[in-house]
Protein backbone atom coordinates (compact mmCIF):
# COMPACT_ATOMS: atom_id res chain seq x y z
CA UNK A 1 0.00 0.00 0.00
CA UNK A 2 1.36 3.43 -0.93
CA UNK A 3 0.18 6.70 0.49
CA UNK A 4 -0.48 9.60 -1.77
CA UNK A 5 1.25 12.86 -2.38
CA UNK A 6 -0.81 15.93 -2.95
CA UNK A 7 -0.57 19.25 -4.70
CA UNK A 8 -2.71 22.36 -4.62
CA UNK A 9 -2.78 24.89 -7.39
CA UNK A 10 -3.89 28.49 -7.80
CA UNK A 11 -4.67 29.72 -11.29
CA UNK A 12 -4.37 33.50 -11.76
CA UNK A 13 -1.99 34.56 -14.47
CA UNK A 14 1.24 32.97 -13.24
CA UNK A 15 0.28 29.97 -11.13
CA UNK A 16 2.03 29.77 -7.75
CA UNK A 17 2.14 26.55 -5.71
CA UNK A 18 3.71 26.49 -2.29
CA UNK A 19 4.79 23.16 -0.95
CA UNK A 20 5.56 22.07 2.60
CA UNK A 21 7.35 18.73 2.68
CA UNK A 22 7.07 16.60 5.80
CA UNK A 23 10.23 14.87 7.04
CA UNK A 24 8.85 11.38 7.01
CA UNK A 25 9.28 7.87 5.64
CA UNK A 26 8.77 6.95 2.01
CA UNK A 27 5.19 5.90 2.59
CA UNK A 28 4.13 9.01 4.53
CA UNK A 29 1.87 11.51 2.73
CA UNK A 30 3.33 14.76 1.44
CA UNK A 31 0.50 17.29 1.65
CA UNK A 32 0.78 20.59 -0.22
CA UNK A 33 -1.52 23.57 -0.18
CA UNK A 34 -1.63 27.25 -1.08
CA UNK A 35 -4.07 29.96 0.03
CA UNK A 36 -5.90 31.59 -2.88
CA UNK A 37 -5.63 35.13 -1.56
CA UNK A 38 -1.87 35.56 -1.30
CA UNK A 39 1.31 34.93 -3.27
CA UNK A 40 3.64 34.87 -0.29
CA UNK A 41 4.91 31.77 1.43
CA UNK A 42 2.93 30.65 4.45
CA UNK A 43 2.94 27.67 6.72
CA UNK A 44 0.83 24.83 5.41
CA UNK A 45 -1.40 22.59 7.51
CA UNK A 46 -0.86 18.86 7.49
CA UNK A 47 -3.41 16.46 6.06
CA UNK A 48 -3.46 12.69 6.26
CA UNK A 49 -3.93 10.70 3.10
CA UNK A 50 -6.11 7.65 2.83
CA UNK A 51 -4.15 4.54 1.83
CA UNK A 52 -4.73 3.37 -1.71
CA UNK A 53 -3.50 0.63 -3.95
CA UNK A 54 -0.58 1.63 -6.15
CA UNK A 55 -0.88 0.23 -9.67
CA UNK A 56 2.28 -1.39 -10.96
CA UNK A 57 3.26 -1.56 -14.63
CA UNK A 58 3.71 -4.82 -16.44
CA UNK A 59 6.74 -4.98 -18.71
CA UNK A 60 6.10 -6.47 -22.13
CA UNK A 61 9.48 -6.73 -23.88
CA UNK A 62 8.49 -8.96 -26.82
CA UNK A 63 5.24 -7.79 -28.46
CA UNK A 64 6.52 -7.27 -32.00
CA UNK A 65 3.95 -9.71 -33.37
CA UNK A 66 0.95 -8.16 -31.70
CA UNK A 67 -1.38 -5.61 -33.24
CA UNK A 68 -1.22 -3.44 -30.14
CA UNK A 69 2.53 -3.11 -30.47
CA UNK A 70 2.35 -2.42 -34.19
CA UNK A 71 -0.25 0.30 -33.70
CA UNK A 72 1.77 1.98 -30.99
CA UNK A 73 4.99 1.72 -32.92
CA UNK A 74 3.29 3.37 -35.91
CA UNK A 75 2.47 6.26 -33.58
CA UNK A 76 6.09 6.36 -32.39
CA UNK A 77 7.28 6.52 -35.99
CA UNK A 78 4.81 9.33 -36.70
CA UNK A 79 6.02 11.27 -33.65
CA UNK A 80 9.61 10.85 -34.84
CA UNK A 81 8.66 12.16 -38.28
CA UNK A 82 6.98 15.18 -36.65
CA UNK A 83 10.01 15.87 -34.46
CA UNK A 84 8.33 15.05 -31.14
CA UNK A 85 11.05 12.51 -30.35
CA UNK A 86 14.60 12.24 -31.66
CA UNK A 87 14.78 8.45 -31.94
CA UNK A 88 12.46 5.51 -32.51
CA UNK A 89 14.75 3.20 -30.54
CA UNK A 90 13.26 2.23 -27.22
CA UNK A 91 11.32 -0.20 -25.06
CA UNK A 92 7.57 -0.75 -24.93
CA UNK A 93 5.60 -1.30 -21.70
CA UNK A 94 1.91 -2.00 -21.30
CA UNK A 95 0.96 -0.38 -17.99
CA UNK A 96 -1.86 -1.27 -15.64
CA UNK A 97 -5.22 0.45 -15.86
CA UNK A 98 -5.81 3.16 -13.26
CA UNK A 99 -8.94 4.12 -11.34
CA UNK A 100 -9.18 6.59 -8.45
CA UNK A 101 -11.35 9.43 -7.15
CA UNK A 102 -10.56 12.46 -5.00
CA UNK A 103 -12.99 14.95 -3.39
CA UNK A 104 -10.84 17.98 -2.45
CA UNK A 105 -11.16 20.94 -4.80
CA UNK A 106 -7.96 22.29 -6.36
CA UNK A 107 -5.82 19.51 -4.95
CA UNK A 108 -4.05 16.79 -6.88
CA UNK A 109 -2.34 13.60 -5.83
CA UNK A 110 -0.21 11.00 -7.56
CA UNK A 111 0.51 7.28 -7.66
CA UNK A 112 3.94 6.08 -8.81
CA UNK A 113 4.24 4.05 -12.01
CA UNK A 114 7.71 2.81 -10.99
CA UNK A 115 9.44 3.61 -14.25
CA UNK A 116 12.32 6.09 -14.44
CA UNK A 117 12.80 7.71 -17.85
CA UNK A 118 14.07 10.92 -19.44
CA UNK A 119 12.58 10.73 -22.94
CA UNK A 120 9.31 8.93 -23.51
CA UNK A 121 5.82 8.71 -24.98
CA UNK A 122 2.83 8.01 -22.72
CA UNK A 123 -0.56 7.10 -24.16
CA UNK A 124 -3.84 6.44 -22.37
CA UNK A 125 -7.59 6.61 -22.77
CA UNK A 126 -8.88 9.03 -20.14
CA UNK A 127 -12.40 8.90 -18.71
CA UNK A 128 -13.33 11.31 -15.94
CA UNK A 129 -16.35 12.79 -14.21
CA UNK A 130 -17.10 15.20 -11.38
CA UNK A 131 -19.79 15.34 -8.72
CA UNK A 132 -20.50 19.00 -9.59
CA UNK A 133 -22.03 20.29 -12.85
CA UNK A 134 -19.72 23.34 -12.70
CA UNK A 135 -16.36 22.08 -11.43
CA UNK A 136 -13.07 23.92 -11.33
CA UNK A 137 -10.26 22.67 -13.59
CA UNK A 138 -10.10 18.91 -13.11
CA UNK A 139 -9.21 15.68 -14.83
CA UNK A 140 -6.71 12.89 -15.36
CA UNK A 141 -3.02 13.36 -15.99
CA UNK A 142 0.58 12.27 -15.62
CA UNK A 143 3.53 13.27 -13.45
CA UNK A 144 7.02 13.03 -14.96
CA UNK A 145 10.62 14.01 -14.14
CA UNK A 146 9.74 13.29 -10.49
CA UNK A 147 12.84 13.63 -8.32
CA UNK A 148 13.65 12.45 -4.79
CA UNK A 149 13.17 16.04 -3.56
CA UNK A 150 9.68 16.04 -5.16
CA UNK A 151 10.56 18.36 -8.10
CA UNK A 152 8.27 17.35 -10.96
CA UNK A 153 6.10 18.27 -13.91
CA UNK A 154 2.35 17.58 -13.88
CA UNK A 155 0.05 17.55 -16.93
CA UNK A 156 -3.75 17.41 -16.71
CA UNK A 157 -6.49 17.13 -19.33
CA UNK A 158 -9.52 19.24 -18.44
CA UNK A 159 -12.64 19.46 -20.63
CA UNK A 160 -11.51 22.82 -21.98
CA UNK A 161 -7.73 22.98 -21.68
CA UNK A 162 -4.38 21.45 -20.87
CA UNK A 163 -3.01 22.41 -17.47
CA UNK A 164 0.78 22.01 -17.43
CA UNK A 165 2.58 22.65 -14.14
CA UNK A 166 6.12 22.61 -12.81
CA UNK A 167 6.93 22.25 -9.11
CA UNK A 168 10.51 22.86 -7.99
CA UNK A 169 12.69 24.24 -5.22
CA UNK A 170 14.19 27.67 -5.95
CA UNK A 171 16.21 29.70 -3.45
CA UNK A 172 15.23 27.31 -0.70
CA UNK A 173 11.48 27.52 -1.33
CA UNK A 174 9.20 25.30 -3.36
CA UNK A 175 7.35 27.13 -6.09
CA UNK A 176 4.73 26.06 -8.59
CA UNK A 177 4.44 27.52 -12.08
CA UNK A 178 2.28 27.03 -15.12
CA UNK A 179 4.35 26.06 -18.13
CA UNK A 180 3.60 28.24 -21.15
CA UNK A 181 2.93 27.03 -24.68
CA UNK A 182 5.54 27.30 -27.41
CA UNK A 183 3.11 26.27 -30.17
CA UNK A 184 -0.53 25.32 -30.37
CA UNK A 185 -3.57 26.54 -28.47
CA UNK A 186 -3.48 24.29 -25.44
CA UNK A 187 -7.28 24.24 -25.67
CA UNK A 188 -9.73 21.38 -26.13
CA UNK A 189 -13.51 21.05 -26.31
CA UNK A 190 -14.60 17.82 -24.69
CA UNK A 191 -18.24 17.22 -23.82
CA UNK A 192 -20.05 14.61 -21.80
CA UNK A 193 -20.10 13.40 -18.23
CA UNK A 194 -18.14 11.29 -17.96
CA UNK A 195 -15.83 12.94 -20.47
CA UNK A 196 -13.58 10.71 -22.56
CA UNK A 197 -10.53 11.30 -24.72
CA UNK A 198 -7.33 9.66 -25.95
CA UNK A 199 -4.35 11.47 -24.46
CA UNK A 200 -0.72 11.34 -25.60
CA UNK A 201 2.32 13.02 -24.04
CA UNK A 202 5.71 12.95 -25.76
CA UNK A 203 8.76 14.34 -23.96
CA UNK A 204 12.19 14.57 -25.55
CA UNK A 205 14.94 16.70 -24.05
CA UNK A 206 13.19 19.79 -22.70
CA UNK A 207 10.30 19.78 -25.17
CA UNK A 208 6.88 18.24 -24.48
CA UNK A 209 4.18 17.71 -27.11
CA UNK A 210 0.56 16.81 -26.36
CA UNK A 211 -2.01 15.23 -28.65
CA UNK A 212 -5.66 14.69 -27.72
CA UNK A 213 -7.79 12.38 -29.86
CA UNK A 214 -4.86 12.21 -32.29
CA UNK A 215 -4.87 16.00 -32.80
CA UNK A 216 -1.94 18.25 -31.91
CA UNK A 217 -2.87 20.49 -28.96
CA UNK A 218 0.35 22.10 -27.81
CA UNK A 219 4.12 22.16 -27.56
CA UNK A 220 5.66 23.20 -24.25
CA UNK A 221 9.27 24.22 -23.55
CA UNK A 222 10.48 23.02 -20.16
CA UNK A 223 13.15 24.60 -17.97
CA UNK A 224 16.59 24.06 -19.42
CA UNK A 225 18.04 23.32 -15.99
CA UNK A 226 15.42 20.70 -15.14
CA UNK A 227 16.58 17.17 -14.45
CA UNK A 228 14.43 15.23 -16.88
CA UNK A 229 15.43 11.71 -15.89
CA UNK A 230 12.88 10.91 -13.20
CA UNK A 231 9.95 8.78 -12.16
CA UNK A 232 6.53 8.66 -13.80
CA UNK A 233 3.22 8.69 -11.97
CA UNK A 234 -0.52 8.71 -12.57
CA UNK A 235 -2.22 11.84 -11.24
CA UNK A 236 -5.72 13.17 -10.59
CA UNK A 237 -6.85 16.77 -10.09
CA UNK A 238 -10.11 17.36 -8.21
CA UNK A 239 -12.50 20.11 -9.31
CA UNK A 240 -15.04 19.96 -6.48
CA UNK A 241 -15.55 19.10 -2.81
CA UNK A 242 -18.94 17.51 -3.48
CA UNK A 243 -19.54 13.77 -3.18
CA UNK A 244 -16.77 11.71 -4.74
CA UNK A 245 -15.15 14.85 -6.15
CA UNK A 246 -13.48 13.95 -9.42
CA UNK A 247 -13.18 10.37 -10.62
CA UNK A 248 -10.52 9.30 -13.12
CA UNK A 249 -10.18 6.06 -15.08
CA UNK A 250 -7.27 5.37 -17.43
CA UNK A 251 -7.24 2.38 -19.76
CA UNK A 252 -4.97 1.18 -22.57
CA UNK A 253 -2.01 2.88 -20.87
CA UNK A 254 1.22 2.47 -22.83
CA UNK A 255 4.77 3.70 -22.34
CA UNK A 256 7.55 3.97 -24.91
CA UNK A 257 10.87 4.64 -23.18
CA UNK A 258 13.04 6.34 -25.83
CA UNK A 259 16.66 5.29 -26.02
CA UNK A 260 19.17 7.63 -27.64
N, C-alpha and C positions, 0 to 999 in steps of 0.2 A: 504494500500500500504506500503510495506517495502522497504527501500533502502538497497543496497547491501554492503557487506564488501569484501575487495579485499586482495589478497596476491600476492607477486611476488617472484619467486624463481630463484636461480642461481645454476646450476648443474655443479660442478667441484670437484670431490672427495667428500669432506664433504660439503654439501649444507648449505649455510648461508643465512638466510632471516632476513632483518632488518625491523622492523615495527615501524611506527610512528602513535600513536593513537591520534585522535583529541578529545578534551574535548567537547563533544556535546551530544545531546539528543539521545534517543534510536534509533530513525529512521534516524539519520545522518549517512552518509557513513563513513567507516573507511578505507581509502586508505593505501596501503602498497607498498613499492617499494624497490629495491636494485640495485645499479649500478653493472654492470657485470665485472668491471675492478678493484674492490677493495674489501677487506674483512673487512675494518674498518667502524665503524658507521658514517653515514653522515646524514645531514638533508634531509628530504624527501618531495618532493612537494605534494601539495594537489590536488586531482582530485575529480570531482563531479560525483556521480553515477546517472544513469538514473533510475527512479522509475520503479519497476516491481511488478507483482503480486506475492505474497508469497503463495505457495501451502500449504494447511493445511491437516493433516492426518485425516482419518475417522476411529474412533475406531470401532472394530467389535468384541465384547466380546463373542458372542455365535454363532460360526461357526462350531461346532463339527460335524454337519451333512453334511457339504459341502465338495466336493471333493478338493477344493482349500485348505481348512484347513488340510484335511487329508494328502495331498501331502506335505505341508509345515511341518506338524508335523513329518512325516516320515523323512524328512531332519534333523529336530531338534534331533530326536532320533539317527540318524546316526552320527551327530556331537558330541552328548554325548558319543556314543560308541568309537569315534575316539579321545576323550579327548579335543575337541575344546571348549566345555562348560562343567561345572561341575554339572549342573542340567537341567532336562527337564521341571521343573516347570516354568510357566511363563504366559504371556499374549500375545495374537496375535492381530496385527493391520494391516489392509490393508490400505496403504498410497496412497495418490493421485499420479497420473502420473505427470511427470515433463518435461518441455520443455523450454529451454532457449538457447541463443547464445551470444557469447562474442568475440569482435574483437581486443583484445589487447594482443599481444604475451607475453608469460611468466607471465601472470597475472591470478589469479583465484579469484573467488567470491563465496559467498555462500548464501543460502536461508534457513531459519530455518524451521525445521520439527515440532518443538514445542512438542517434547518428550524429557524428561530427564531420562537417564538410565545409569547404570554402566556396566552391562553385557548384551549382546544382540547378535542377529543375524539379519543382514540386507540382503535382497535379492532384486535384480532388474534385468530387462533386459535392457542393455545399447545399445543405438544406437547413433553413433556420426560421424560427418563428418567435414572436414575443407575446407576452401576456397583456400588452397594452396596444390599442389601435394607433397610438401616436407616440412611439418610442423615440428616445434619443438614438444617436448613432449606435448601431449594434450589428453583430453578425459573427461569422466564423472567420478564422484566420490562421496564420502561421507566425511563429517566432523563429528567427535565425540569427546566426553570429552570436549566440548566447555564450557569455564568458563566465568564468568562476566568480567574478565580482558582480555578476548580474547585468553587465552591459549587454544590450541586445537591440535588435530591430523587430518590430511587430507590424504585421500587415493584416488589415481587416477588410472584408467585403460587406458593405452596407447596401441597402436597396438602391441608394442614390449615388454612392461614391466609394472610392478607395480611401481608407484612412491608413497612412503610412507613418509610423512613429519610430524615433530613435530614443533610447534611454542610455545614458552614460554618465560617468563621473568626470566632472570638470572642476578644477581648482578645489578639490576636496568635497564638492557637493554633487549629488546626483540631479541631473536635469533631464527633462523630457522635451522633445522637439518634434514637430511635424516635418517630415521630409518633403521637400517641394518637387514638383514635376519638372523634368527636362523636356519631355515631349508628351503629346497626348493630352486628353482632357481630364483624366482621372475620374470621370463621371460615368455612371451606369443608370439604367432605368429598369429595375426589376420589380415586377408586380407579384401579387399573391401572398397568401399567408397559410402555410409556410411558403417562403420564397425559395427558389432553387436556381442554381447556376453552376456551370463548370468553371473552375478557377485554376489558373496556372501562373506560377511565379518562377521566373528564371533569373538567377543571380550569377554574374560572372565578373570577377574583379570587384569594382565598386559601382557597378551598374546593375540595376534591377529592372526587369520588364514584366508587365502584368497583362495577361489576356483573360477575358471573361467571355464564356461561350464562344471561344475561338476567335474573338475579336480583340485587336490591340486596344488597350485602355490607357496605358501610360508607361513612360520610362522615367526612372528615378535615379539621380546621382547621389551616392552615399558618401559619407565623410572619407576623405582620402587617408586619414590616420586611423580608421577603424580596423580592428582585427577581425577579418572576415571568417577565418577558420573557427567555427564554433558549433555548438549543439543546435539541433532543431527541436521544435516543440509545436504541438497543437495549441491553439488559443481560442478564447471565447470572450467577446465583449458584450456586457449586458446593457440594455437600453431602457430598463424599467425596474422598479422595485416591486411591482405587482406580481402576485402568484409565483409561477416558476421563473419569472424574469425573461431571459432569452435562452432558447434551446437551440443547440447546434448539433447537426449530424453530418459527418463526412464519410463518404463511401468512395470506392475505387481510388484510393489514395496511393500515389506512385511517386517514387523518388529516383531521379537519375543523378548520381554523384559524378560530376565531370572530373576527368583526369587530364591534366595538361602535361 
